[in-house]
Amino acid sequence: MLRRLTCCWLVVAVVAIGPLAALAAEPVFPFGSELMLDGKPMRGTKRLPSLSIERDGTAAIDLWCGSLRGRADIGNGTIAITPGERDNGQCPPDRIAGDDDLVDALVHMTSWRRRGDVIELSGATTLRFRLMTN
């Protein structure tokens, strides 16, 4: 009888812990961290676009030349980015065009996935960002 009761409690414990372990294994979005676009700089510059999203949804986006602030709604594997006003500064036309393309891609992102230090945003296209750990 004691043996059966112990076995039953063991089964209950395993069943109860299983979902908790799965939740703990889910990747967490790196709020407040700088994410650098995984790619090569445009010709004539060393700058790479970056993205930083805070827990409250505020987003700071540095583009190929300009920058902007916006909003990001992050869910369980979902993302929606709404850009705010953009500052192009003294940008040449080719970099403004690159900024336009990047903003358009970010606006159409619908999901995110994390694999280690790589954050992949997907939608009409896919963009990979690296978590800056230095």
N, C-alpha and C positions, 0 to 999 in steps of 0.2 A: 504494500500500500504506500509506504513512504517513498519507495522507488518510483512508482507511477506519478505521485504528486511532484516529486523532484523533476522528473522528465517533462511533465506538463508545464511547470514553471520555466524550465529551460526553453521549451518551444515558444512560450509566450514572450519571453525575453528576446529571443532571436527575431521573432516576428515584429516586435515593437521597435527594436534597434535598427532593423533593415532600412525603413524609410528615412530615419534620421541620418544614417550614414550616407544615403544617396543625396540628401539635401546638403550635407557638409561637403560632398565632393563636387557640387555644382560650382562652376567658375563664377567669380564675383567681378563685376565691372570695376575697373580701377579709378574710382572717383577721385578727383583732386590731383591726378598724376598727368604728366605730360606724355602725350602719345605722338610719336614722330612718324610721318608717312614713310613706309618702306619703299624706297626707290632712289633714283639718282636725281641730283639737282638739275634745274634747267641750265642750258648752256650760258656761261658767263656769270654764274652765281654759285654760291655754296649753300644757299638757303633751301631747306626742305619744309614743306607745310607741317604744322603740328596742331594738335587738338587737345583741349583740356576741359573736362566736364565735371562740375561740382555736384555734390549730392542734391542741392536744391534745384538743379537743372540748368544753371547758368553755364554757358559754353563760351570759351575763348578759342578762336580759330585764327591761326596765322597761316595765310595763304602763300602762294609763290612770291607775291610782292606785298599785297595789302594785308589787312586783318579785319576781323569783325567779331562782334559779340552776338550771341544768340541764345536759343533755348534748346535743350535736348531732353526728351522724355525717354528714359531707359526703363525697360521692363524685363521680364524673364526671357532674355534672348531677343527682345525687340528694341528698336530705336527709331526715333523720329526727331529730326533736326530742323529747327526753324531759324533761319538766319535773321540777324538784325541789320542795322545800318553798317555799311562797309566803308573802310578808309583805304583808298587806293594810293594816297600820298603822291610820290613822284614816279609812278610806275610806267614803264614803256608798254606799248600796245601788245606785244607778244606775251608779256607777263600778266597783263589785265585779262587777256583771252584765256590764259592758263588758270587764273583765279576764277573766271566765269565758269569754266568747265568743272573745276573742283567743287565750287559751291553747288552747281547743278547736280553733281554726283552725290554730294552729301545730303542734299534735300531729298533725294530719292532712295536713301538708305532705309531699309525696313527691319533688318535683323543684325545682330552682332554675335560673335563667338570668340571665346578666349582660349588660346592654347599657349600656356606658359606666359612669355612676355609679348606674345603677338595677339593683337586684337584685330579681328577681321570684320569689317562692316560690309554687308551685302544688300543689294537692291537691284537696280537696273544694271549695275556693274559691281565689282568687288574691289574694295580698298583695304590694304593691310597696313596697320600701324604697329610700331614697336614701342613698348613701354620703356621710357627712359629711366634707367635704374641708377644712374651715376649721381 
